[in-house]
Amino acid sequence: SSSERRKISVIIPFRNEELHLPIIIQDLMNQNTVAINWEVLLVNDHSSDRSLEVLASFQLPAYFKMIHSKGQGKKYAVLQGAEHATGEILLLSDADCRLPKNWVKASLSAFSDDDILIIQPVIMRKPSSFLSRFQRMESLALLSINAHRADQGKAPPLISGANYGVSKKRFFELRPYSANINQLSGDDMYLLQAFQANYPGEIRLNYAKEVLITTEPAPTLHHLFKQKVRWASKMKGFKGGNAVFLGLIVMALLFSFLALLVIALITRNSYAWIAWIVLILMKTTIDYLIIQRMAHKFKLFYSATQVLLFQPLYMVSVSYTHL
């Protein structure tokens, strides 16, 4: 197809990723890219660990390029990578991700001749604890929100910086970081916002199993909380109404659950208890059906019991992050 004749530039920004770099380099070298014109740009965002030594130990093919970011933060790294890219399509991921062997090929196939933004799926790696299971469920729920919006013919409200592709021409035309370059994160959401404002019809979802990327879950509650604080600070600078609206809905539901519980405890009214239980069961059922649709697509499994157990943590997480 005409899309596969276009050159694709894979950009991997990294900072202090000495443990993950050998894995993602191997994943990149194992890509099925027969007859594909592509390059890999590894952009160092001021690493202070052994990341550069690790890279130097590899005999990297000629299509790998090493770049040192001049500014601080991921936006500068992405921008630097884009400036050095010689492809018409930019494909981005993070150094702590695992890439399926057809990731580049299937991502490229999703591009038409239009100058578009392609949003692709990211979930947490195979869970081994209650906390990691929750994080995988949350990532599936967020993917489901995007899929539902796309089914309605509307622009998706969410994007992950660990897996998206964009036309280089549109990227430099929109200049999504011009007003927020010194905010360390938010590279993905500001790009989505720029497309929503200027080219809402050029945002696409590509949820093919071949492009599903996995990433590391936060190992402890402390790490998860720090991650949510980071995401929340990113959302505060984002003007898109869809993501904030999502946070408001979930926050309203959370307060409804808490209010009904307090009323039931104080009044010991059986009707209040029944209303509380019915509300929780209704939300769990709806969430389960939505999550199961996405889990089935990627051949994963979640039980209704797990969804019920994760409800309180999930509602706090989504409402905090998106408000």
C-alpha distance (Angstrom), angle and dihedral (degrees) to the residues before:
residue distance angle dihedral
S1 . . .
S2 3.80 . .
S3 3.82 91.3 .
E4 3.81 90.7 60.2
R5 3.81 91.2 56.0
R6 3.80 89.3 61.7
K7 3.80 118.8 92.9
I8 3.80 116.8 -114.5
S9 3.82 124.1 -151.6
V10 3.82 115.2 -156.7
I11 3.82 110.8 -153.7
I12 3.82 119.6 -161.9
P13 3.82 113.2 -179.4
F14 3.81 112.8 -164.9
R15 3.79 140.7 179.8
N16 3.81 122.6 -177.1
E17 3.81 95.1 -15.9
E18 3.82 100.8 141.5
L19 3.82 91.2 138.3
H20 3.81 97.0 47.4
L21 3.82 102.1 37.9
P22 3.84 96.2 77.1
I23 3.82 89.7 53.2
I24 3.80 98.3 48.2
I25 3.83 91.4 43.3
Q26 3.80 88.7 54.8
D27 3.82 90.0 48.2
L28 3.81 90.0 51.1
M29 3.80 93.4 47.5
N30 3.81 89.3 49.8
Q31 3.81 93.6 54.6
N32 3.79 116.9 128.7
T33 3.82 96.5 -122.8
V34 3.80 103.4 147.4
A35 3.84 108.7 157.2
I36 3.83 91.1 3.4
N37 3.80 120.7 125.3
W38 3.80 105.4 -141.6
E39 3.79 147.3 141.2
V40 3.81 137.6 -162.8
L41 3.80 121.9 -134.3
L42 3.82 114.9 -164.9
V43 3.80 107.3 -164.1
N44 3.80 116.8 -161.6
D45 3.81 112.3 -147.7
H46 3.83 97.7 -161.3
S47 3.82 97.9 -65.8
S48 3.80 114.0 -164.7
D49 3.83 97.9 -173.0
R50 3.82 129.0 70.0
S51 3.82 94.9 -71.5
L52 3.82 94.1 117.4
E53 3.82 92.2 46.9
V54 3.79 89.5 51.2
L55 3.82 91.0 51.6
A56 3.80 91.6 47.1
S57 3.82 89.5 56.3
F58 3.83 91.0 63.2
Q59 3.79 125.2 84.5
L60 3.79 92.5 -137.3
P61 3.82 119.9 -163.6
A62 3.82 119.1 -111.3
Y63 3.81 92.5 -101.4
F64 3.83 90.2 66.8
K65 3.81 115.5 90.6
M66 3.81 127.7 -170.7
I67 3.81 118.0 -145.9
H68 3.81 130.7 -180.0
S69 3.80 114.7 -144.6
K70 3.78 114.2 -127.8
G71 3.81 95.6 -155.9
Q72 3.80 132.8 50.9
G73 3.81 121.8 -100.0
K74 3.77 139.6 29.5
K75 3.83 95.9 -74.1
Y76 3.79 91.3 60.7
A77 3.81 89.5 46.9
V78 3.82 92.9 50.4
L79 3.81 91.2 45.5
Q80 3.81 91.8 48.9
G81 3.79 90.6 49.5
A82 3.81 91.3 49.6
E83 3.81 91.4 49.7
H84 3.82 91.0 53.6
A85 3.82 93.9 42.3
T86 3.79 116.7 110.9
G87 3.82 95.0 -170.8
E88 3.79 127.4 94.7
I89 3.82 90.5 -133.9
L90 3.82 125.5 55.4
L91 3.82 117.1 -153.2
L92 3.80 116.8 -170.9
S93 3.77 136.3 -163.3
D94 3.82 140.1 149.5
A95 3.79 129.1 -103.9
D96 3.82 94.2 -118.4
C97 3.83 93.0 58.7
R98 3.80 131.2 100.5
L99 3.79 115.2 -133.6
P100 3.82 123.3 -152.4
K101 3.81 113.1 -127.6
N102 3.83 94.3 -108.8
W103 3.82 94.9 45.6
V104 3.82 96.3 111.6
K105 3.81 94.4 40.7
A106 3.84 95.2 47.0
S107 3.82 91.9 43.7
L108 3.80 91.2 52.3
S109 3.82 91.6 47.3
A110 3.82 89.2 57.9
F111 3.81 91.2 61.7
S112 3.75 116.8 93.7
D113 3.81 121.5 -166.8
D114 3.81 87.9 -86.2
D115 3.78 121.9 100.4
I116 3.79 96.8 -112.1
L117 3.81 144.9 155.8
I118 3.82 114.8 -120.8
I119 3.83 117.2 -158.4
Q120 3.82 113.4 -158.3
P121 3.83 133.5 -172.5
V122 3.80 129.2 -90.6
I123 3.80 125.0 -179.6
M124 3.79 134.4 172.2
R125 3.79 117.3 -90.7
K126 3.81 121.2 -98.5
P127 3.81 104.4 -50.3
S128 3.80 121.1 -122.3
S129 3.82 101.4 172.0
F130 3.81 141.5 37.0
L131 3.82 90.4 -99.5
S132 3.81 95.0 49.6
R133 3.82 90.9 46.2
F134 3.79 88.8 53.6
Q135 3.81 91.6 50.3
R136 3.79 91.9 50.5
M137 3.81 90.5 49.2
E138 3.80 90.7 49.6
S139 3.82 91.7 50.5
L140 3.83 90.3 50.6
A141 3.82 90.2 49.6
L142 3.82 91.5 52.3
L143 3.82 90.8 48.7
S144 3.81 87.9 51.2
I145 3.81 91.5 54.6
N146 3.81 90.1 55.7
A147 3.81 92.0 46.4
H148 3.81 91.7 50.1
R149 3.81 91.8 51.5
A150 3.80 90.8 48.2
D151 3.83 90.3 50.5
Q152 3.81 87.3 56.7
G153 3.79 90.9 52.1
K154 3.82 92.0 -110.3
A155 3.80 131.1 127.9
P156 3.84 114.3 -92.4
P157 3.83 112.6 -108.6
L158 3.82 97.5 -149.5
I159 3.81 138.1 57.3
S160 3.80 135.8 174.3
G161 3.79 120.5 -138.9
A162 3.81 87.5 -145.6
N163 3.81 94.4 71.3
Y164 3.79 125.9 22.6
G165 3.78 140.1 110.6
V166 3.79 128.8 -148.9
S167 3.78 139.2 178.0
K168 3.80 108.8 -101.9
K169 3.80 89.3 -142.1
R170 3.84 91.7 57.3
F171 3.82 92.2 42.3
F172 3.81 92.5 59.0
E173 3.80 93.4 38.3
L174 3.83 92.7 54.5
R175 3.84 96.0 39.1
P176 3.83 90.9 -160.2
Y177 3.82 95.1 -173.4
S178 3.80 99.1 47.8
A179 3.83 93.8 105.4
N180 3.82 99.5 32.2
I181 3.80 106.9 33.9
N182 3.81 92.9 126.4
Q183 3.81 93.5 55.3
L184 3.80 100.7 97.2
S185 3.84 98.1 -140.0
G186 3.79 137.7 25.6
D187 3.81 98.9 82.2
D188 3.81 90.8 137.2
M189 3.82 99.8 44.1
Y190 3.81 94.7 45.8
L191 3.80 89.9 52.2
L192 3.82 90.3 49.9
Q193 3.81 90.1 47.8
A194 3.82 90.9 52.4
F195 3.81 90.9 52.4
Q196 3.83 92.0 45.5
A197 3.81 90.1 53.3
N198 3.80 98.0 43.4
Y199 3.81 111.1 17.3
P200 3.84 108.8 17.7
G201 3.81 90.5 156.9
E202 3.80 91.5 58.8
I203 3.82 97.3 64.3
R204 3.81 113.9 104.0
L205 3.80 136.5 -178.7
N206 3.79 119.3 -137.6
Y207 3.80 106.7 -172.8
A208 3.81 96.8 162.7
K209 3.81 112.3 146.2
E210 3.83 88.9 -124.5
V211 3.82 91.3 68.1
L212 3.83 97.8 44.1
I213 3.81 107.7 127.5
T214 3.81 124.1 -163.1
T215 3.78 125.1 -150.2
E216 3.81 137.1 -174.6
P217 3.82 117.4 -83.6
A218 3.79 118.3 -133.4
P219 3.84 103.9 -89.2
T220 3.84 97.9 -143.0
L221 3.80 139.7 22.6
H222 3.80 88.2 -107.9
H223 3.81 91.7 56.4
L224 3.80 90.9 44.6
F225 3.81 91.2 51.7
K226 3.82 91.5 50.0
Q227 3.82 89.0 49.8
K228 3.82 91.5 51.4
V229 3.82 91.2 48.7
R230 3.82 88.2 52.9
W231 3.81 92.4 48.9
A232 3.80 92.0 45.1
S233 3.82 91.5 53.0
K234 3.81 88.3 50.5
M235 3.81 91.7 51.3
K236 3.83 92.2 50.9
G237 3.78 89.5 65.6
F238 3.79 93.4 45.8
K239 3.79 116.8 96.0
G240 3.81 97.7 -164.5
G241 3.80 111.0 122.6
N242 3.82 98.2 -155.4
A243 3.81 96.6 68.6
V244 3.83 92.5 44.0
F245 3.82 90.2 48.0
L246 3.80 88.8 53.9
G247 3.81 89.8 52.8
L248 3.82 91.7 49.4
I249 3.82 92.8 51.7
V250 3.80 93.1 49.5
M251 3.82 91.3 44.5
A252 3.83 90.4 51.7
L253 3.81 90.2 50.8
L254 3.80 91.1 48.6
F255 3.82 92.0 52.1
S256 3.82 90.1 46.3
F257 3.81 90.7 54.3
L258 3.80 92.0 47.2
A259 3.82 93.9 45.2
L260 3.80 92.7 50.2
L261 3.81 90.7 46.9
V262 3.83 92.2 51.0
I263 3.83 91.0 47.2
A264 3.81 91.0 48.9
L265 3.82 92.2 48.7
I266 3.82 94.8 46.8
T267 3.81 99.8 40.8
R268 3.82 96.9 30.4
N269 3.78 84.6 -144.2
S270 3.80 112.3 165.4
Y271 3.82 91.9 -148.3
A272 3.82 90.5 56.9
W273 3.81 89.8 51.3
I274 3.80 91.1 48.5
A275 3.82 91.4 48.9
W276 3.82 90.6 49.5
I277 3.82 93.1 49.8
V278 3.82 92.9 45.0
L279 3.82 91.5 49.8
I280 3.81 92.1 50.7
L281 3.81 93.0 45.9
M282 3.82 91.7 48.3
K283 3.81 93.0 51.4
T284 3.81 92.1 43.9
T285 3.82 91.1 51.1
I286 3.81 93.0 49.3
D287 3.82 92.4 45.5
Y288 3.80 91.5 46.8
L289 3.81 93.0 52.2
I290 3.82 91.5 47.5
I291 3.82 94.9 45.5
Q292 3.80 93.7 42.4
R293 3.81 90.8 55.9
M294 3.81 90.6 57.6
A295 3.82 93.4 38.9
H296 3.81 90.2 53.0
K297 3.81 90.6 50.6
F298 3.81 90.3 57.4
K299 3.84 94.1 36.6
L300 3.81 94.5 -111.9
F301 3.81 129.3 134.5
Y302 3.79 134.5 -132.7
S303 3.80 126.5 168.3
A304 3.80 124.7 -143.0
T305 3.83 87.5 -118.9
Q306 3.80 91.4 59.7
V307 3.80 91.4 48.9
L308 3.82 89.6 50.6
L309 3.82 92.3 50.0
F310 3.81 92.1 49.5
Q311 3.85 95.4 48.8
P312 3.84 99.6 98.2
L313 3.83 94.4 44.7
Y314 3.81 92.0 43.7
M315 3.82 94.7 51.8
V316 3.80 93.0 47.4
S317 3.81 90.9 46.7
V318 3.83 97.2 49.6
S319 3.81 96.4 41.8
Y320 3.84 92.6 47.0
T321 3.80 94.1 46.4
H322 3.82 96.9 46.8
L323 3.81 100.3 42.3
